[in-house]
Amino acid sequence: MGLQHLNLRYHHAVSCQRKENKSKPTDEELEKLSAKFTIMKLRHGPPAPPPADFKMSVVKTRIWHFPKSKLQLPKAQCSGGLEPGTWISTYDAILSIMWRATVRAKSRLLKPDPAAPSKAVHAVNGRGRTGFPISDRYIGTSITMTQSKPFTISKVLGDLETMLPILAQAVRESTISIDPEYISDLIRYAAGSSKLQWSELDMHWALGLDCMAFDWHTMKSYENHDLTLALGRLPH
């Protein structure tokens, strides 16, 4: 999965941008933008294959169920010490718990340096954050990936009552950062690719110390457009 999602999900948005946004960014501008979008890598060819002796570690799937009736408690725990006028969502609370739990579980395998960095990377729905309208007829989800500021492993795994509010607020801040300027810069960055097919998301989550999350409950395309996905098998 890579920046090619922009080609599908932002093609309408790009067509609505001013003419100057359609030109290729300069090398200096591209360098500045790449520093902003560190998890999004533009490539001019396919990535190198893994080493011949590479073996993927065994990965086990775990499903964590958060009953709706029990969500108020973690949200209350993650809301401690918030500044006046600030808030965190239930999603922020859940992701902060997952972030901490994921790092704790991976630490047994990876045995990281306590000073090593960790961050949360998660999907944000770009609709309503673009600064310009996206047609209701466009069924793409228009998602982009944002990332929290990093914390050391020792801090992520620090005192529970102290760290959960800090992690939740970091998730909230990363979501707020997706604004019209961010979207415009991201589209501009994508314009610097000679072939979006080879772009990719560079996230250290599978065998790394970052926590990556997707939240689909705000993606309404499947509800707004009858794709028959919930109505059984499509006829041949």
Secondary structure per residue as TSV (DSSP state, phi and psi in degrees):
chain	resnum	aa	ss	phi	psi
A	1	M	-	360.0	132.6
A	2	G	-	-150.1	-161.4
A	3	L	T	-67.6	-8.0
A	4	Q	H	-60.4	-18.3
A	5	H	H	-62.2	-25.1
A	6	L	H	-66.0	-36.5
A	7	N	H	-61.6	-32.2
A	8	L	H	-91.9	-42.2
A	9	R	H	-92.9	-17.3
A	10	Y	S	-119.4	11.1
A	11	H	H	-61.9	-36.3
A	12	H	H	-69.2	-40.1
A	13	A	H	-63.6	-41.7
A	14	V	H	-61.5	-40.3
A	15	S	H	-66.3	-19.1
A	16	C	H	-90.9	-9.4
A	17	Q	S	-72.7	162.2
A	18	R	-	-64.0	156.2
A	19	K	G	-57.7	-36.7
A	20	E	G	-66.5	-21.6
A	21	N	G	-75.9	-12.5
A	22	K	G	-86.5	-15.2
A	23	S	S	-76.5	160.0
A	24	K	-	-69.9	136.8
A	25	P	-	-68.7	151.4
A	26	T	-	-70.9	165.4
A	27	D	H	-59.7	-39.6
A	28	E	H	-65.3	-43.2
A	29	E	H	-66.4	-39.8
A	30	L	H	-65.5	-37.6
A	31	E	H	-64.1	-40.6
A	32	K	H	-66.0	-41.9
A	33	L	H	-69.6	-36.7
A	34	S	H	-64.9	-29.6
A	35	A	H	-70.8	-25.4
A	36	K	H	-81.7	-37.6
A	37	F	-	-108.4	70.1
A	38	T	T	-70.5	-22.5
A	39	I	T	-91.5	-1.1
A	40	M	E	-113.3	113.5
A	41	K	E	-108.7	125.4
A	42	L	-	-90.7	127.9
A	43	R	-	-122.2	154.1
A	44	H	S	-107.1	14.7
A	45	G	S	-170.3	172.0
A	46	P	-	-66.8	149.2
A	47	P	-	-66.3	155.5
A	48	A	-	-67.1	144.7
A	49	P	-	-69.0	158.0
A	50	P	-	-66.8	161.2
A	51	P	-	-56.2	151.9
A	52	A	T	-60.2	-30.4
A	53	D	T	-95.3	11.6
A	54	F	-	-68.1	134.1
A	55	K	-	-129.5	125.9
A	56	M	-	-71.8	134.6
A	57	S	-	-66.2	154.7
A	58	V	-	-70.5	126.5
A	59	V	-	-118.1	128.6
A	60	K	-	-106.2	139.4
A	61	T	-	-87.6	134.3
A	62	R	-	-127.3	132.1
A	63	I	-	-108.6	120.1
A	64	W	-	-103.9	122.6
A	65	H	-	-101.2	124.1
A	66	F	-	-107.7	99.6
A	67	P	-	-59.5	138.7
A	68	K	G	-56.0	-34.8
A	69	S	G	-68.5	-17.2
A	70	K	G	-106.2	5.9
A	71	L	S	-78.3	-21.6
A	72	Q	H	-67.7	-32.5
A	73	L	H	-65.0	-53.6
A	74	P	H	-62.6	-33.6
A	75	K	H	-65.3	-39.5
A	76	A	H	-65.9	-40.3
A	77	Q	H	-62.5	-37.9
A	78	C	H	-82.4	-8.2
A	79	S	T	-95.0	-1.0
A	80	G	T	-65.4	134.5
A	81	G	T	75.7	15.0
A	82	L	-	-69.2	145.3
A	83	E	-	-68.9	149.6
A	84	P	T	-55.7	135.5
A	85	G	T	87.5	-4.9
A	86	T	-	-105.3	162.2
A	87	W	-	-157.0	164.9
A	88	I	-	-131.0	153.2
A	89	S	-	-94.5	170.1
A	90	T	H	-60.8	-38.2
A	91	Y	H	-60.5	-44.0
A	92	D	H	-58.1	-42.1
A	93	A	H	-65.1	-45.9
A	94	I	H	-63.2	-43.7
A	95	L	H	-66.6	-35.5
A	96	S	H	-64.8	-38.1
A	97	I	H	-67.4	-43.6
A	98	M	H	-63.6	-40.4
A	99	W	H	-58.0	-51.9
A	100	R	H	-63.5	-44.7
A	101	A	H	-65.7	-38.1
A	102	T	H	-65.5	-45.4
A	103	V	H	-63.2	-40.5
A	104	R	H	-63.5	-43.0
A	105	A	H	-67.5	-42.2
A	106	K	H	-70.9	-26.6
A	107	S	H	-61.3	-29.8
A	108	R	H	-66.6	-32.6
A	109	L	H	-87.9	-46.1
A	110	L	H	-86.6	-21.9
A	111	K	-	46.3	60.6
A	112	P	-	-76.3	161.2
A	113	D	-	-65.2	130.8
A	114	P	T	-56.1	-21.9
A	115	A	T	-89.9	-0.8
A	116	A	-	-66.3	147.8
A	117	P	E	-83.8	154.2
A	118	S	E	-145.3	143.4
A	119	K	-	-144.4	164.1
A	120	A	E	-99.6	131.8
A	121	V	E	-119.6	125.3
A	122	H	E	-148.7	160.8
A	123	A	E	-84.1	140.5
A	124	V	E	-128.3	134.8
A	125	N	E	-71.8	118.5
A	126	G	-	-76.0	-15.5
A	127	R	T	-61.5	135.4
A	128	G	T	84.4	-4.1
A	129	R	S	-118.7	4.5
A	130	T	S	-83.2	-26.7
A	131	G	S	86.5	-5.7
A	132	F	S	-144.3	152.7
A	133	P	-	-73.0	143.0
A	134	I	-	-108.5	129.8
A	135	S	-	-55.4	137.5
A	136	D	T	-64.4	-18.0
A	137	R	T	-79.9	-13.6
A	138	Y	-	-84.5	117.2
A	139	I	-	-92.0	0.7
A	140	G	-	-62.5	153.0
A	141	T	-	-79.7	-17.8
A	142	S	-	54.7	43.6
A	143	I	E	-87.6	157.4
A	144	T	E	-139.6	164.6
A	145	M	E	-106.0	129.6
A	146	T	E	-116.5	166.0
A	147	Q	E	-138.4	147.0
A	148	S	-	-80.1	168.0
A	149	K	-	-68.1	150.5
A	150	P	-	-80.7	152.5
A	151	F	E	-128.8	155.3
A	152	T	E	-71.8	156.4
A	153	I	H	-57.9	-42.0
A	154	S	H	-62.6	-33.0
A	155	K	H	-76.5	-42.3
A	156	V	H	-56.7	-38.3
A	157	L	T	-94.4	15.0
A	158	G	S	-72.0	-165.2
A	159	D	-	-51.6	128.0
A	160	L	H	-58.7	-51.6
A	161	E	H	-64.3	-30.5
A	162	T	H	-78.5	-42.9
A	163	M	H	-83.7	-32.9
A	164	L	H	-57.3	-46.5
A	165	P	H	-62.1	-35.8
A	166	I	H	-67.3	-43.9
A	167	L	H	-66.4	-41.4
A	168	A	H	-63.8	-40.5
A	169	Q	H	-67.0	-34.3
A	170	A	H	-64.6	-39.1
A	171	V	H	-64.5	-44.2
A	172	R	H	-60.4	-43.6
A	173	E	H	-63.9	-36.9
A	174	S	H	-68.2	-33.6
A	175	T	H	-69.2	-43.4
A	176	I	H	-61.8	-27.5
A	177	S	T	-67.1	-16.4
A	178	I	-	-81.5	94.9
A	179	D	S	-128.6	179.2
A	180	P	H	-55.2	-36.9
A	181	E	H	-65.1	-42.3
A	182	Y	H	-60.5	-48.8
A	183	I	H	-61.2	-44.0
A	184	S	H	-61.6	-43.4
A	185	D	H	-66.1	-36.4
A	186	L	H	-66.2	-42.4
A	187	I	H	-63.5	-40.3
A	188	R	H	-62.9	-41.3
A	189	Y	H	-63.1	-44.4
A	190	A	H	-62.1	-30.5
A	191	A	T	-66.0	-15.8
A	192	G	T	-81.8	-3.6
A	193	S	-	-87.0	135.4
A	194	S	S	-76.9	-23.4
A	195	K	-	-157.0	102.7
A	196	L	G	-61.9	-19.0
A	197	Q	G	-56.8	-30.5
A	198	W	G	-96.2	-0.9
A	199	S	-	-74.0	160.9
A	200	E	E	-155.4	161.6
A	201	L	E	-92.4	122.7
A	202	D	-	-101.0	88.1
A	203	M	-	-120.0	132.2
A	204	H	-	-95.3	69.4
A	205	W	-	-118.9	-35.2
A	206	A	S	-64.7	-53.9
A	207	L	S	-119.9	25.1
A	208	G	S	-119.0	-166.5
A	209	L	S	-108.2	5.7
A	210	D	-	-86.2	160.2
A	211	C	E	-114.3	122.9
A	212	M	E	-111.6	137.0
A	213	A	E	-141.8	147.1
A	214	F	-	-122.8	141.9
A	215	D	-	-126.7	112.1
A	216	W	-	-98.3	-4.9
A	217	H	T	-70.0	-18.8
A	218	T	T	-91.9	-3.8
A	219	M	-	-87.3	104.3
A	220	K	-	-96.7	3.6
A	221	S	H	-58.0	-40.9
A	222	Y	H	-68.5	-23.7
A	223	E	H	-86.0	-37.8
A	224	N	H	-78.6	-24.4
A	225	H	S	-122.8	123.6
A	226	D	-	-75.5	96.1
A	227	L	-	-96.3	5.6
A	228	T	S	59.9	18.2
A	229	L	T	-69.1	-26.8
A	230	A	T	-102.5	7.7
A	231	L	S	-110.0	17.4
A	232	G	S	100.8	-173.8
A	233	R	-	-71.7	138.8
A	234	L	-	-68.9	144.2
A	235	P	-	-69.3	150.7
A	236	H	-	-72.8	360.0
